[in-house]
Amino acid sequence: MPPSDPHDDAQQVMAANKAAVSRALNLVEDRRPEAQTGVTKLLAELKDAPKAAGGHRVGLTGPPGVGKSTLTSALARSVRQRGRTVGVVAIDPSSIRSGGSLLGDRARMSFDPSDEGLFVRSLATAGVVGGLAYAANSAVRVLAAAYDMVVIETTGVGQSEIDIVHVADTVVLVIQPGSGDVLQFLKAGIMEIPDILVVNKADHDELAQRAVSDLRGALQTAHAVGAGSGQDVNWETPILATSATQGTGIEELIDTLDEHRQHLDATLAGRRRQGEVQWTLDLFSRKHGEHGVSTLGGLAQLKARAERDLDGGQTPLSLCERLSREYVTALGKTP
Amino acid sequence: MAEYGKRERDRPWIMRTYSGHSTAAASNELYRTNLAKGQTGLSVAFDLPTQTGYDADDPLARGEVGKVGVPVSHIGDMRALFDGLPLDQMNTSMTINATAVWLLSLYVAAAQDQGVDPSVLRGTTQNDIIKEYLSRGTHIFPPAASMRLTTDLITYTVSEVPKWNPINICSYHLQEAGATPTQELAYALVTAIGVLDAVKATGRVPESDFGKVVGRMSFFVNAGIRFVEELCKMRAFVELWDRVTRERYGVTDPKQRRFRYGVQVNSLGLTEQQPENNVIRIVLEMLAVTLSKDARARAIQLPAWNEALGLPRPWDQQWSLRAQQILADESDLLEYADLFKGSEVVEAQTQRLVDSAWAEVQEVLKRGGAVEAVESGYIKQRLVESNAARLRAIENGDRVVVGVNKYVEGAPSPLTENLDEAILTVDPEVDASQRAALARWKEERDNAAVEQALAELQRVAKTDENMMTASIAAAHAGVTTGEWANTLREVWGEYRAPTGVAGATVKTSGSGPAAETIARLRKRLDELEVRMGRRPKLLVGKPGLDGHSNGAEQIAIKARDVGFDVVYEGIRVSPEQIVASALEEGVHLIGLSILSGSHLALVPEVVRRLRDAGLGDVPVVAGGIIPEADAERLRRDGVAAVYTPKDFELDNIMSDLIDLVDRQHAAE
């Protein structure tokens, strides 16, 4: 690869040139130390992309088998029909044994290969067990600079929902009728409450209606026991029914997404910044544990530090690397 | 004292050869020759565009027209296919599924044109969409719409074409996808249950007539080389079907409870190495479905000895037909009552299969039945796992395949001396001539009548009326296969089925030479990741309309297990889509799998488009039934490596792939 100019590269990404977007994603995935300067420069160039500030980052998550890929495909198609462009990051787990992964989301998606306004990238979690991929946050920034809407699709109930809050403006939890697990989580207040709940595979009216009303009850219980504190009190989580295979409910989902995006307008920048701070801290503490956090002055201090440095142009990844180096140095000094 | 007089014999099964290629006229000639050789029924192989609802002029049909079967676009093609073959005297089996309603409509319309009343037609439409989602891959519509077409065809024929077999529930393709005998039994039965329940739910069949529907259900079964077990499997089928029809559907007439089945013996086990041995395999497999009088096939078609090399020639098919004729007419098999009644060994093994299959039937029913277990990926995942286990057993020698992993040394075979002439090649001009003929057809027909027929089809599709009547009218009006399918695509949409690969777990032993090989490959990929900055990423693509995904699935799983990041796109993707995916995904390597014989059209196109997209340095490998002369051409066109069925050691392929990525990285 010939050395490239980050400014030119960024311009091409912002023009949604697919080859350039792909190269930029390859770069942010690159874990070699010598690549990091390039990553930081590129992301700094993309920071004020016109699309990024006005765009919408949608996180789509839920247990395996609820039809998230098919729903993502239907959603992307309908958003395209409304004249907006879409970038998708589909995240699948890496095998713990081999480090490899099977990224199968494309198999469930149908798309027009000549469409310049739709871009799909699959990422493997690459060792970040149960969470989003290492490069997910950076990949979202790249796509957000190029496309109107970015959809982050990820599997799982638990860790990845908490992660997805860090990168998405709107979190959509997808479940299917009759999946009791999610209800239990909600009732127990374990799970952060998503911004939108979708009951997919609502092909059978009766079952879907029951699922919707069950969820409504569970949400009330969850609120009553004080779950989801820290959530937006001015937003009442809507519950929608979709059938991705039959294409029903998709337009309502887009309308609801738009409503939420509008609702966020004033607070969006702050929400995104908080997400990045949290992402940085998560990355660091996963790597170095509590000892790492306390060595560098404890959680509150690290948080303040992250807020300051991220404002100064660092990315969660580059800042985490920097903190890691500081930790290692500090370890050397400790007797 | 031996007796040489004429003896009482059972009537032999119907003998067929699965055939059709190039054009309707060429296939008609082939059918006439086959009948003259003593074949007693026809088995029509349609090309992939016809099976998946495209005309020859659709971009997706590129390279596939007339390849694995005959293209039938409209009633003119259907008439030409049966020219001079009186349909009231034929017994015609049609391997057709997603477009079964359409092809039967063309057949009925062609019969009417011959002055034949549809009520006397005899034959079979395969019409089993479940196994398409699971294995064969020619589905079009989502499950609900597909099941509606299935039941439309069944309820129509039960009342209008009473001697027709409206559906052939296929366990055949499940075995080809790796199913164990237990799985083959269980998943075929849950499919049949799903279909019968759906027919019942239409409310179109009066309760008193439901036995007739059950009585018309037929099956299409596979027979593999473990022929004693296969023989027991057939007997288990008979027993289980009797149980299902009696207990679940309350059918009292024993004739309506009979397990009626046809067979194509196993193609999966046919080898490219020492291919003449396949004749012996085919004969042994035929024994499994003929020896038991109480569980004997009603129709048999045998593959040809050279199928792993390419398309068989008429002589190759004749050799297989002769095997059937020798067993039925020359041997004394048909003179005896059931040979195994009372055999402790056979009955015990049959019972074991009955019990294990019944347990799996219950498991699927608990999960909501066949359609649910397809949509959730449950069945597909079980099949992918079984197939991985089968391949591993061959790779490590636990399962002997003569000439492949044992007794591999042999004298050169005179049969394959001139390899390129030992298979049939389809004239590459067929594509263009079929397109031209189609253009003429569209010009000469009454387009107003076509528009009207399509509007009616669209209307009916939105209601719950039977699709057959409107489809037969459309056939008479001159509507084409592509037009019929596209009209319905607009109403119902298309469906991409679960691949089963992501969740499939493959057990590997922790020690021994196989484990050491895996460990070595993993270490190399780990090192490459460090050097390259990101984990090597492989795109597995299946260009064209061919839906046989076993090879692609197994490569994808193996590649993940040695440590690649693998993007698997599923079946039926165009060269444009593959290149778009390669670009967006930032892959280091592309593997293409094609079994339909259209590799010469599709693989170079992918390579060319990659170059145009600035991805000319991404290595491409191809796998499939690819004759050596073609492989050479592909390599000349820039394909890095070509793999065929003889490359059964997946670890070696993985090692090659890692070499390719390594070399490419070093060159950058």
Boltz contact constraints between the chains, C-beta under 6 A:
constraints:
  - contact:
      token1: [A, 18]
      token2: [B, 583]
      max_distance: 6.0
  - contact:
      token1: [A, 22]
      token2: [B, 583]
      max_distance: 6.0
  - contact:
      token1: [A, 22]
      token2: [B, 584]
      max_distance: 6.0
  - contact:
      token1: [A, 22]
      token2: [B, 586]
      max_distance: 6.0
  - contact:
      token1: [A, 26]
      token2: [B, 586]
      max_distance: 6.0
  - contact:
      token1: [A, 29]
      token2: [B, 534]
      max_distance: 6.0
  - contact:
      token1: [A, 30]
      token2: [B, 533]
      max_distance: 6.0
  - contact:
      token1: [A, 30]
      token2: [B, 534]
      max_distance: 6.0
  - contact:
      token1: [A, 31]
      token2: [B, 533]
      max_distance: 6.0
  - contact:
      token1: [A, 32]
      token2: [B, 533]
      max_distance: 6.0
  - contact:
      token1: [A, 35]
      token2: [B, 533]
      max_distance: 6.0
  - contact:
      token1: [A, 65]
      token2: [B, 376]
      max_distance: 6.0
  - contact:
      token1: [A, 98]
      token2: [B, 522]
      max_distance: 6.0
  - contact:
      token1: [A, 98]
      token2: [B, 561]
      max_distance: 6.0
  - contact:
      token1: [A, 98]
      token2: [B, 563]
      max_distance: 6.0
  - contact:
      token1: [A, 99]
      token2: [B, 563]
      max_distance: 6.0
  - contact:
      token1: [A, 100]
      token2: [B, 560]
      max_distance: 6.0
  - contact:
      token1: [A, 100]
      token2: [B, 563]
      max_distance: 6.0
  - contact:
      token1: [A, 100]
      token2: [B, 564]
      max_distance: 6.0
  - contact:
      token1: [A, 101]
      token2: [B, 565]
      max_distance: 6.0
  - contact:
      token1: [A, 102]
      token2: [B, 501]
      max_distance: 6.0
  - contact:
      token1: [A, 102]
      token2: [B, 502]
      max_distance: 6.0
  - contact:
      token1: [A, 102]
      token2: [B, 560]
      max_distance: 6.0
  - contact:
      token1: [A, 102]
      token2: [B, 566]
      max_distance: 6.0
  - contact:
      token1: [A, 103]
      token2: [B, 567]
      max_distance: 6.0
  - contact:
      token1: [A, 104]
      token2: [B, 499]
      max_distance: 6.0
  - contact:
      token1: [A, 104]
      token2: [B, 501]
      max_distance: 6.0
  - contact:
      token1: [A, 104]
      token2: [B, 502]
      max_distance: 6.0
  - contact:
      token1: [A, 104]
      token2: [B, 568]
      max_distance: 6.0
  - contact:
      token1: [A, 106]
      token2: [B, 569]
      max_distance: 6.0
  - contact:
      token1: [A, 107]
      token2: [B, 499]
      max_distance: 6.0
  - contact:
      token1: [A, 107]
      token2: [B, 568]
      max_distance: 6.0
  - contact:
      token1: [A, 107]
      token2: [B, 569]
      max_distance: 6.0
  - contact:
      token1: [A, 107]
      token2: [B, 570]
      max_distance: 6.0
  - contact:
      token1: [A, 108]
      token2: [B, 496]
      max_distance: 6.0
  - contact:
      token1: [A, 113]
      token2: [B, 576]
      max_distance: 6.0
  - contact:
      token1: [A, 113]
      token2: [B, 577]
      max_distance: 6.0
  - contact:
      token1: [A, 113]
      token2: [B, 580]
      max_distance: 6.0
  - contact:
      token1: [A, 119]
      token2: [B, 584]
      max_distance: 6.0
  - contact:
      token1: [A, 120]
      token2: [B, 584]
      max_distance: 6.0
  - contact:
      token1: [A, 121]
      token2: [B, 584]
      max_distance: 6.0
  - contact:
      token1: [A, 122]
      token2: [B, 567]
      max_distance: 6.0
  - contact:
      token1: [A, 124]
      token2: [B, 565]
      max_distance: 6.0
  - contact:
      token1: [A, 245]
      token2: [B, 142]
      max_distance: 6.0
